[in-house]
Amino acid sequence: MANIDVRLEEFDVVIVGAGGAGLAAAVQTGLAKLKTAVISEVFPTRSHTVSAQGGINAALANMDEDYWIWHMYDTVKGSDYIGDQDAIEFFTKNAPKTIIELEHWGMPFSRIENGKIYQRAFGGQTRNFGESIAHRACAVADRSGHAILHTLFERTLRPDISPYVSYYSEYYLLKLIVDPETKKPMAVVAWDMVNGGVHIFFAYAIIFATGGNTRNFRTNTNAHINTGRGWYVCAKAGIPIKDPEFVQFHPTGIYGVGNLITEGVRGEGGYLINANGERFMKKYAPHVLDLASRDVVSRGMAQEIREGRGVGPKKDHILLKLDHLGKDFIMDKLPGIWELAYKFVGVDCTKDPIPVQPTAHYHMGGIPTNIHGQVVTWDGDKEVPIPGLYGAGECACPSLHGANRLGCNSLLDLVITGKEAGRHAAEWIATERPIFPYPAEDYIADKYAKDVMDQLNTLFDGPAGSVKMDEIWEDLRDTMQHNMSVFRIEEGIKKQLELLDQYEEKFKNVGLTDKSKVFNTELIEYFDLESLLLVSKLETVAAYERKESRGAHYRDDYPERDDKNYLSHTAAYLKEDGSVEIQYKPVRMKPLTAPTFQPKKRVY
């Protein structure tokens, strides 16, 4: 049996993930003087939040008249009406003061001449309930995610917070331990990637902030760490995944590599053209053109390619034109975009258009939560919070985005949901005074993490295996791209389900060739693939069962939205036999004020 070191740790709060959501939560638990562990696969400032470019939405009205109710209307409409409206109301009302708080913490926003925060136009953001385009995205040039991540990380280093927050960088999440009788969370199990060995972190409260998981698509914008481990461990613990079929494809990923070209390019006046040089979005969104919501633009691009108006020898991509904006403007407002285009495809975008294609970008669904970040299950149609378990950011789903997220709502999401999860966890611990879940029994690892220990022992002691991971990885990414992309159809989805069953069987014959425990990247890739196979299954089963088109989920065979049968959330349960059971749960509807409503003043 492999000699695997096991260490036990005790904290008040454990946060899994050190991106924007995890750091926002850590600020709150640190301020509450709670002993907090932040576990991350990478050093915090290398988390994927650093890649966000365009901005963060809030109705500040710095550039033109704006109100939170307009932001709420756009978000509900963008969600294709299955966003939970109480969550969206909370989210948009709190947006302006969130921006002001970040500004006070030192976030270096771009400025306009009067010194106020610069705001750019972004897709789906409008004034007066869809009347005209809004300038709502508060930006730091095209490096907004980088600025937010560093601002939040630096905040946790302040003297009033840092004594209470400990970072465990390069630790990989293996399991969520729940009490076998009460089903309440007890601990998380993690692998020490640097030194080898298992750590079990016990805590009153556990917050998942593990980010996105679109690495299962050939063309995607995600970092290599975005493989859905948070979804995996929660699904394995019996927690359903909410709305997994809604995968957003960003319209403008760099052709051939997938790296994101921010929607901010189109917000600043860039536009898409086909092989004929036509600005084709006027056919699909005649009023807002290239600033339609992402699902609309992605489908417009895909349709142009389908009908033979794509660019290049294979006619498989589109061009994003911004050279007309001028070199000085581009280097001031979009310097990162120039750098990305030049490095990855050799294009100087001050002179030539950038080749782009829709690319898997974001999950609207996730671990189900309420507006306080509490993870919930359902008793019939009633939501039941799980005491001490929280989710925040992209891995979670309070249904702020419904079937389609609007650009620049994601950074706002992670700051607000992270803050609320940390705040509520601290309040819950202070008021409920729960019993610490650290068990008195000996052999804790053998009792509570036996399945993980058995798996590790098999990998380290067993043969290399008859199947190489690359065979499954490459096929998975290609087939998901083909069958579960912008356009979906029953035949393709059914084929994908059959393929996923085959991949799962193959995966049983995968082993490790590297038996070392120190910096074993093959072991990490094994767990990444394990996670993505389950993520893919949840997505594909849910997509098969939702026989309508809504937001990012577009069925060629069911092209219309079906509110009669599918104005509801998907709850995907992983059963003990490995199959997925789909249930439908109600949307939290809180009808908007009539569009004739005109607020007299901004309400923060």
C-alpha positions in Angstrom: 0.0 0.0 0.0 1.3 3.5 -0.9 2.7 5.4 1.9 0.5 8.5 1.9 0.9 11.1 4.5 -2.4 12.3 6.1 -2.7 15.6 8.0 -5.7 17.0 9.8 -6.4 20.8 10.0 -9.1 22.7 12.0 -10.5 26.1 10.9 -13.6 28.1 11.4 -14.1 28.5 7.7 -12.6 26.8 4.7 -12.8 28.5 1.3 -12.1 26.4 -1.8 -10.8 28.7 -4.5 -8.8 31.9 -4.4 -10.3 33.8 -7.4 -12.4 36.9 -7.0 -15.3 35.0 -5.2 -13.0 33.2 -2.8 -11.1 36.3 -1.9 -14.3 38.4 -1.5 -15.5 35.8 1.0 -12.1 35.7 2.8 -12.3 39.5 3.3 -15.6 39.0 5.2 -14.5 36.0 7.3 -11.2 37.7 8.1 -13.0 40.9 9.3 -15.2 38.6 11.5 -11.9 37.3 13.1 -12.7 33.8 12.0 -9.8 31.4 11.4 -10.0 30.9 7.6 -8.2 28.6 5.2 -8.2 29.5 1.5 -7.3 26.4 -0.6 -6.3 26.9 -4.2 -4.7 25.0 -7.1 -2.6 28.1 -7.8 -1.3 31.2 -6.0 -4.3 33.5 -5.6 -3.2 36.2 -8.2 -2.9 33.4 -10.8 -6.6 32.5 -10.5 -8.7 32.7 -13.6 -10.4 35.9 -12.6 -7.2 37.6 -13.8 -8.2 36.9 -17.4 -11.5 38.9 -17.3 -11.2 42.0 -19.5 -14.2 44.1 -20.2 -15.5 45.5 -16.9 -18.0 45.2 -14.1 -21.6 46.4 -14.4 -23.2 49.0 -12.2 -25.8 51.7 -12.8 -23.5 54.5 -11.7 -24.8 56.9 -14.4 -21.3 58.4 -14.9 -21.7 58.5 -18.7 -25.4 58.8 -19.2 -28.7 58.4 -17.2 -29.0 55.0 -15.6 -30.9 53.2 -12.8 -30.5 49.8 -11.1 -34.1 48.9 -12.3 -32.9 49.2 -15.9 -29.9 46.9 -15.1 -32.3 44.5 -13.5 -34.6 44.5 -16.5 -31.7 43.8 -18.9 -30.4 41.0 -16.7 -33.9 39.3 -16.5 -34.4 39.7 -20.2 -30.8 38.4 -20.9 -31.5 35.4 -18.8 -34.3 34.5 -21.2 -36.7 34.8 -18.2 -35.4 32.0 -16.0 -33.1 34.1 -13.8 -34.5 34.2 -10.3 -35.7 37.7 -9.9 -35.2 38.2 -6.2 -31.5 37.3 -6.7 -31.2 39.7 -9.7 -32.9 42.5 -7.8 -30.4 42.0 -4.9 -27.5 41.9 -7.3 -28.3 45.0 -9.3 -29.4 47.1 -6.3 -26.0 46.4 -4.6 -23.9 46.9 -7.7 -23.2 50.7 -7.4 -22.1 50.5 -3.7 -19.9 47.4 -4.6 -18.1 49.5 -7.2 -17.6 52.4 -4.8 -16.3 49.9 -2.2 -13.8 48.5 -4.7 -12.8 52.1 -5.6 -12.2 52.9 -1.9 -10.0 49.8 -1.6 -7.8 51.1 -4.3 -9.0 49.5 -7.6 -7.5 51.7 -10.3 -10.5 52.3 -12.5 -10.1 54.1 -15.8 -11.4 57.7 -15.6 -13.3 60.2 -17.6 -12.4 63.9 -17.7 -14.4 64.9 -14.6 -12.5 62.2 -12.6 -15.4 59.8 -12.4 -15.1 56.1 -13.2 -15.2 55.4 -17.0 -18.0 53.2 -18.2 -18.3 51.5 -21.6 -21.1 50.0 -23.5 -21.5 46.2 -23.4 -23.8 43.6 -25.0 -27.4 43.5 -23.7 -27.0 46.6 -21.5 -29.7 49.2 -22.2 -31.3 52.4 -21.0 -35.0 52.9 -20.3 -36.0 49.2 -20.6 -34.4 48.5 -24.0 -34.8 51.9 -25.6 -31.1 52.6 -26.2 -27.6 51.3 -25.4 -26.3 51.9 -21.9 -22.7 52.7 -20.8 -22.7 50.6 -17.6 -19.5 48.6 -17.5 -16.9 50.1 -15.2 -13.6 49.3 -16.7 -9.9 49.2 -16.0 -8.8 49.5 -19.7 -9.2 45.8 -20.8 -7.6 44.3 -17.7 -10.6 44.6 -15.2 -10.3 41.1 -13.8 -6.6 41.5 -13.1 -7.4 44.7 -11.2 -10.2 43.2 -9.1 -8.2 40.1 -8.2 -5.2 42.1 -7.0 -7.4 44.6 -5.2 -9.2 41.8 -3.3 -6.0 39.9 -2.6 -4.3 43.0 -1.2 -7.3 43.6 1.0 -6.8 40.2 2.7 -3.2 41.3 3.5 -4.3 44.2 5.6 -3.4 44.0 9.3 -7.1 43.7 10.4 -7.6 40.6 8.1 -4.4 38.8 7.4 -3.9 37.3 10.9 -7.0 35.3 10.3 -6.6 34.2 6.7 -4.2 31.4 5.8 -3.5 30.5 2.1 -2.9 26.9 1.0 -1.7 27.3 -2.5 -1.3 24.3 -4.8 -3.8 22.1 -3.0 -6.2 20.1 -5.1 -9.8 19.4 -4.0 -10.6 15.7 -3.7 -13.8 15.3 -1.7 -16.5 17.0 0.4 -17.1 15.1 3.6 -20.6 15.2 4.9 -21.9 13.7 8.1 -23.4 10.4 7.1 -26.4 10.9 9.4 -27.2 14.6 9.3 -25.8 15.3 5.7 -24.2 18.5 7.0 -20.7 19.4 5.7 -17.8 18.5 7.9 -14.6 18.9 5.9 -12.9 18.9 2.6 -10.2 16.6 1.5 -7.3 18.0 -0.6 -4.1 16.8 -2.1 -0.9 18.7 -1.4 0.5 19.1 -4.9 3.9 20.3 -3.8 4.8 17.8 -1.2 2.3 15.0 -1.8 -0.1 13.8 0.9 -3.7 14.3 1.9 -5.0 17.1 4.1 -8.4 17.0 5.7 -9.7 20.5 6.5 -12.5 20.5 9.1 -14.6 23.6 9.6 -17.9 25.0 10.8 -18.5 26.5 7.3 -17.3 25.5 3.8 -17.5 27.9 0.9 -17.0 26.6 -2.7 -15.6 29.2 -5.1 -14.0 26.9 -7.6 -14.7 28.8 -10.8 -15.8 27.6 -14.2 -15.3 24.3 -16.2 -15.4 24.6 -19.9 -12.1 22.7 -20.5 -14.2 19.9 -21.9 -14.7 21.9 -25.2 -12.0 22.0 -27.9 -12.3 25.8 -28.2 -12.7 27.5 -24.9 -11.5 30.6 -22.9 -10.8 28.9 -19.6 -7.5 28.3 -17.8 -6.2 24.7 -17.4 -7.4 24.8 -13.7 -11.1 25.2 -14.8 -12.2 21.6 -14.8 -15.3 21.6 -12.6 -13.9 20.0 -9.4 -16.4 21.9 -7.3 -19.3 20.5 -9.3 -17.8 17.0 -9.1 -17.4 16.8 -5.3 -20.8 18.3 -4.6 -22.6 16.0 -7.1 -20.8 13.0 -5.5 -22.0 14.2 -2.1 -25.6 14.1 -3.3 -26.1 17.8 -4.1 -27.9 18.5 -7.4 -26.3 20.7 -10.1 -28.6 23.5 -11.2 -29.1 24.3 -14.9 -26.0 22.6 -16.2 -27.1 22.7 -19.9 -26.6 26.4 -20.1 -23.1 26.9 -21.4 -22.3 30.3 -22.7 -20.3 30.6 -25.9 -18.6 33.9 -26.2 -18.8 35.3 -29.7 -15.2 36.4 -30.0 -12.6 33.9 -29.1 -9.3 34.0 -31.1 -9.7 31.6 -34.1 -7.8 28.4 -33.5 -6.9 29.0 -29.8 -10.0 30.3 -28.1 -8.5 33.1 -26.0 -11.0 35.7 -25.3 -11.3 39.0 -27.1 -13.5 41.1 -24.8 -16.9 42.3 -25.8 -15.5 45.7 -24.8 -14.0 45.8 -28.3 -17.5 46.0 -29.7 -18.6 48.3 -26.9 -15.9 50.7 -28.0 -17.1 50.6 -31.7 -15.6 47.4 -33.2 -17.8 45.2 -35.3 -18.0 41.8 -36.9 -17.8 41.2 -40.7 -18.2 38.1 -42.8 -16.3 37.0 -45.9 -18.1 39.5 -48.0 -17.2 42.3 -45.7 -20.8 42.7 -44.6 -21.7 43.9 -41.1 -24.1 41.0 -40.7 -25.4 41.5 -37.2 -28.0 43.9 -38.6 -29.9 40.8 -39.8 -30.0 39.2 -36.4 -30.2 42.3 -34.0 -31.2 45.3 -36.1 -31.4 47.7 -33.2 -28.3 46.9 -31.1 -26.3 45.1 -33.8 -23.0 43.7 -32.4 -24.0 44.6 -28.9 -26.8 42.1 -28.7 -26.6 39.5 -25.9 -23.9 36.9 -26.4 -26.2 34.0 -27.3 -27.7 36.1 -30.2 -24.3 37.2 -31.5 -22.8 33.7 -31.3 -25.7 32.2 -33.2 -25.5 35.0 -35.8 -21.8 34.1 -36.3 -22.5 30.4 -36.5 -25.3 31.0 -39.0 -23.1 33.0 -41.3 -20.5 30.2 -41.2 -23.2 27.6 -41.8 -24.4 29.5 -44.9 -21.0 29.7 -46.4 -20.0 33.3 -45.5 -17.3 32.3 -43.1 -13.7 33.5 -43.6 -10.5 31.6 -44.5 -9.8 28.4 -46.5 -12.2 26.4 -44.4 -14.8 29.2 -44.2 -15.0 28.5 -40.5 -14.5 31.8 -38.7 -15.5 35.5 -38.8 -13.5 38.8 -38.6 -13.6 41.4 -35.8 -12.8 44.8 -37.2 -11.4 47.6 -35.0 -8.6 49.2 -37.0 -11.0 52.1 -37.8 -10.9 53.1 -34.1 -7.3 54.3 -34.5 -4.0 53.2 -33.1 -3.9 55.7 -30.2 -7.4 54.8 -29.0 -6.7 51.0 -29.2 -3.5 51.3 -27.3 -5.2 53.4 -24.6 -8.4 51.5 -24.1 -7.6 48.0 -25.5 -3.9 47.4 -25.1 -4.3 43.8 -23.9 -6.4 43.0 -27.0 -3.6 44.3 -29.3 -1.1 42.1 -27.4 -3.3 39.0 -27.5 -4.0 39.3 -31.2 -0.4 39.9 -32.1 1.0 37.1 -29.9 -1.5 34.4 -30.8 -2.3 35.0 -34.5 0.3 37.6 -35.5 -2.4 40.2 -36.3 -1.7 43.9 -35.7 -5.3 44.9 -34.9 -4.5 48.6 -35.5 -4.2 47.6 -39.2 -6.1 44.4 -39.8 -9.2 42.6 -38.4 -8.9 39.7 -35.8 -10.0 36.2 -36.8 -12.6 35.1 -34.3 -15.1 32.3 -33.6 -17.6 31.4 -30.8 -15.8 29.8 -27.9 -17.0 28.0 -24.7 -16.7 30.6 -22.0 -19.0 30.4 -19.0 -21.5 28.3 -17.1 -24.7 29.9 -16.1 -25.6 26.9 -14.0 -23.8 25.4 -11.0 -24.1 24.4 -7.3 -27.5 25.7 -6.3 -27.6 28.6 -3.8 -29.9 31.2 -2.5 -29.1 35.0 -2.4 -27.0 34.5 0.8 -24.8 32.0 -0.9 -26.2 29.0 1.1 -26.2 25.8 -0.9 -29.7 24.5 -1.2 -31.4 21.2 -2.1 -35.2 20.8 -2.7 -37.9 19.2 -0.7 -40.5 19.0 -3.5 -40.4 22.5 -4.9 -39.3 24.1 -1.6 -35.6 25.2 -1.3 -33.9 23.8 1.8 -30.5 25.4 2.8 -27.7 23.1 3.9 -26.4 24.7 7.1 -22.7 25.6 6.8 -22.3 25.0 3.1 -21.9 27.9 0.6 -21.1 28.6 -3.0 -20.0 31.7 -4.8 -18.9 32.9 -8.2 -19.1 30.9 -11.4 -19.2 27.4 -9.8 -22.4 28.4 -8.0 -25.9 29.2 -9.2 -28.2 31.6 -7.4 -29.6 32.0 -10.9 -28.4 35.6 -11.5 -27.9 34.7 -15.2 -30.6 32.2 -16.0 -30.1 30.8 -19.4 -27.6 33.5 -20.6 -25.2 35.8 -18.8 -24.8 39.4 -19.9 -21.2 40.6 -20.3 -19.7 42.3 -17.3 -22.2 40.7 -14.9 -19.7 38.0 -14.0 -17.2 40.1 -12.1 -20.1 41.7 -10.3 -21.4 38.3 -9.5 -18.2 37.0 -8.0 -17.7 40.1 -5.8 -21.2 40.2 -4.5 -21.8 36.5 -4.1 -18.4 36.0 -2.5 -19.0 38.8 -0.1 -22.5 37.6 0.8 -21.3 34.0 1.3 -18.5 35.1 3.6 -20.8 37.6 5.5 -23.6 35.0 6.0 -21.2 32.3 7.0 -19.7 34.5 9.7 -23.1 35.6 10.9 -24.3 32.0 11.0 -21.4 30.8 13.0 -21.8 33.7 15.5 -25.6 33.3 16.0 -26.1 29.6 15.6 -22.9 28.6 17.5 -22.8 25.2 15.7 -21.0 22.2 17.2 -17.5 21.9 15.6 -17.7 18.9 13.2 -14.3 17.4 14.1 -15.0 13.8 15.1 -13.6 12.1 18.1 -13.0 8.8 16.4 -9.6 7.5 15.5 -8.6 6.6 11.9 -10.4 9.6 10.5 -9.0 9.2 7.0 -10.0 5.6 6.8 -13.5 6.4 8.0 -14.4 9.6 6.3 -12.1 9.6 3.2 -11.7 5.8 2.6 -12.9 6.1 -1.0 -10.3 8.8 -1.7 -7.5 6.8 0.1 -8.4 3.6 -1.8 -8.4 5.5 -5.1 -4.9 7.0 -4.4 -3.5 3.7 -3.2 -4.7 2.0 -6.4 -3.2 4.8 -8.6 0.2 4.7 -6.9 0.4 0.9 -6.4 -1.4 -0.2 -9.6 -0.2 -0.6 -13.2 0.1 2.2 -15.7 -3.1 1.1 -17.3 -4.0 0.1 -20.8 -5.5 3.4 -21.8 -3.8 6.8 -22.1 -5.6 9.8 -20.8 -4.8 11.8 -24.0 -7.0 9.4 -26.0 -10.0 10.3 -23.9 -9.2 14.0 -23.4 -8.9 14.7 -27.1 -12.0 12.8 -28.1 -14.0 14.4 -25.3 -13.1 17.9 -26.3 -13.7 17.3 -30.0 -17.1 15.6 -29.6 -18.4 18.0 -27.0 -17.4 20.8 -29.5 -19.3 19.1 -32.3 -22.4 17.8 -30.5 -22.9 20.3 -27.6 -21.9 23.7 -29.1 -23.8 26.7 -30.2 -26.4 24.6 -32.1 -27.6 21.3 -30.7 -29.9 18.6 -32.1 -31.3 15.4 -30.5 -29.3 13.1 -32.8 -26.0 14.8 -31.8 -26.9 14.9 -28.1 -27.8 11.2 -28.0 -24.6 10.4 -29.8 -22.7 12.4 -27.2 -24.3 10.5 -24.4 -23.2 7.2 -26.0 -19.7 8.5 -26.4 -19.6 9.7 -22.8 -20.5 6.1 -21.6 -17.6 4.8 -23.7 -15.2 7.4 -22.3 -16.2 6.4 -18.7 -15.5 2.8 -19.5 -12.2 3.6 -21.0 -11.3 5.8 -18.0 -11.6 2.7 -15.7 -8.5 1.4 -17.5 -6.4 4.6 -17.0 -3.5 4.4 -14.5 -0.4 6.5 -13.6 3.0 6.1 -15.2 4.4 8.6 -12.7 4.4 7.1 -9.2 6.0 10.0 -7.4 4.0 12.1 -5.0 5.9 15.4 -5.4 4.5 17.7 -8.2 2.8 14.8 -9.9 1.1 16.6 -12.7 -0.2 13.3 -14.2 -2.2 12.7 -11.0 -3.8 16.1 -11.2 -4.7 15.5 -14.9 -6.3 12.3 -13.9 -8.6 14.1 -11.4 -9.2 16.9 -14.0 -10.4 14.3 -16.5 -12.5 12.5 -13.9 -14.2 15.9 -13.2 -14.8 16.9 -16.8 -16.3 13.5 -17.7 -19.0 14.1 -15.0 -19.4 17.8 -15.9 -20.0 16.7 -19.6 -22.5 14.1 -18.6 -24.5 16.5 -16.5 -24.5 19.1 -19.3 -25.5 16.6 -22.0 -28.3 14.8 -20.1 -29.8 18.1 -19.1 -29.5 19.4 -22.7 -31.2 16.3 -24.0 -34.1 16.6 -21.6 -34.7 20.3 -22.3 -36.7 20.2 -25.5 -36.8 23.9 -26.3 -34.4 26.7 -27.1 -33.6 29.2 -24.4 -30.7 31.5 -24.0 -27.4 29.7 -24.6 -29.2 26.4 -25.1 -30.3 26.3 -28.7 -32.0 23.2 -30.1 -32.3 23.1 -33.9 -35.1 20.6 -33.5 -36.9 22.7 -31.0 -36.1 26.3 -32.1 -38.8 28.0 -30.0 -38.8 28.9 -26.3 -41.5 26.8 -24.5 -42.6 28.6 -21.4 -45.5 26.2 -20.9 -43.3 23.2 -20.2 -39.8 24.6 -19.5 -40.1 27.9 -17.6 -38.2 26.1 -14.9 -34.8 25.3 -13.5 -33.1 22.0 -14.1 -31.9 20.0 -11.1 -29.5 17.3 -12.2 -28.9 14.6 -9.5 -26.0 12.1 -9.8 -27.4 8.7 -8.7 -25.4 5.9 -7.0 -25.3 3.9 -10.2 -23.6 6.8 -12.0 -26.7 7.8 -14.0 -28.2 11.3 -13.9 -31.8 12.1 -12.9 -33.4 15.3 -14.1 -36.0 17.1 -12.1 -37.5 20.6 -12.8 -37.9 23.3 -10.1 -39.8 26.6 -10.2 -38.2 29.9 -11.1 -38.4 32.5 -8.4 -40.6 35.0 -10.2 -41.0 38.5 -8.8 -42.5 40.6 -11.7 -40.7 43.7 -12.6 -42.2 47.1 -12.2 -44.0 48.2 -15.4 -41.7 49.7 -18.1 -43.4 53.0 -17.7 -41.8 53.4 -14.2 -39.3 56.2 -14.1 -37.3 56.5 -10.9 -36.9 60.1 -9.7 -33.3 59.4 -8.5 -30.7 56.8 -8.3 -31.2 54.3 -5.4 -28.1 52.7 -4.0 
